[in-house]
């Protein structure tokens, strides 16, 4: 069985420069908004819906970043092959507000601070997603 999820690295341009959104998940780790695809949705619609649900921000997809693939075991479904599709998403509306049922918090950071937080407190498999987003935005990652 294959399970699909999608999400994104959300960014915005402000008077003070570029900002990148990160969430703190329910386990206290730095992460990105994402969730499972629902019936009748495209993977892109899933990404945008999950971003709105978890962070309150309405976005538009700029381009795909990458995918993460892994397996896990479910008591009912057995072995599940999971694919998570990530997109670079520009914030175009909404109000920043964490979905407290799903995540602990959400905030905007400079690209440098977002990268530092990801490396320090994020999931290892998100390193290449955040780095890929920063590269697509024309930024160098160290």
N, C-alpha and C positions, 0 to 999 in steps of 0.2 A: 504494500500500500504506500502511496505517495501523498504527503500532506504539504500543501503550499501555504506559505505566509509571505507577507510583503510589508515593507516599511520604507523609511527614508532618512537621509541626512537633510535636515531642513536648514535653510540659510535665509538671511535677509540683509539688505543693504540699508544702512542708516547714515545719518550725517557724520557719525564718528567712524564709519567704516563697516566692514563685513562682520556679521555675527552668525554663529552656528549654534543650533539648538541641541542640547543633550537632555536626556531624562535620567532620573535616578529610579531604578526599578524597585519592586517590592522587597528585594533582597539587599538593597542599599548599594547596588553596583551601578556604575555609569553605563548607560545603554542608549539605544535608539528606538523611536516608536515603531512598532510593528505588530502584526497579528495575523490570524488565520483568514484565508480566503473563504468567503461565504458563497453559497450557491448562486449562480447567475452573474457573479462578478468577474471582471477581468483582473489580472494580477495588478495592473496599474490602479484600478478603482479600489482594490483592497488597500494598497499603500496609502492612497489619499484619505480613505475612510478612517483607517487606523490612526493616521496622524491627527485628524480632526478629533476623533474620539479620545485619544490619550492626551493631547496637548492643547486643544482648542484652536489650533492654527489651520487655516485653509491654505492649501498649497497648490502649485502646478508643477508637474514633472518637467524637468529640464532634460535629463537623460538617465539611462541606467548606469549604476555604479558597478555592481557585481552581485554574485549569489554566494550564499553559504549553504553547503549541503552536509548533512550528517544523519546518523541513524539513532533512534532511541527505541526503547521497548515500552509498550503500553500493555497494561493488564488485560484489556479487552481486545484491542486491535492486533496485538503481537508486535512484530518488528515493523517500524514505521520509518520510511525514508523521507526525511524532511528537507524541503528546499525553501530558503528564504531569499526573496528578491529585494534588493535595495536600489533606491533611486535617489538622485540628486533632486531636491524639491525646493523651489523658491516659495517663501511665504508671501501670500497675496491678500490675506485677510484673517479675520478671527481675532480672538483675544486669548493670550497665553493663560491656560488654566489646566492644572494637572487633573487627570481622572483618578481621584484618590482610591477608587476601588481596584485600580490596576497598577498604579505607580505612586512613588512617594513624592516626586517633584519634577519640575521641568524649568529650564532657564536658558538664556542666551549667553554666549561666551564669545570672546575674540577667537579667531581660528587657532591662535597659539595656545590659548588657555584650554580650548576644547580638546586639542591634541594632547596636551599635558594631562588633563583629567582622564581622557580615554586610556592613555598609557599607564597611568597610575592606578585607576580604579575601575577600568572597563573590562569587558570580556575580550580575551585574546583574539578570538575570531572576528571581532569588530575592528581590530586595528587596520586591516586592509580596506575595510569599508570606509572608515573615517579618512584614512590616508588617500584613498581613491577619490573621495568627495573633494578633499582639499586640493588635490592635483587638478581635478576638473575645474575648480574655481581659480586655477592659475597660481596656486600657492605651493611652496616647497615644504616638504615634510622631512624632519630630521629624526 
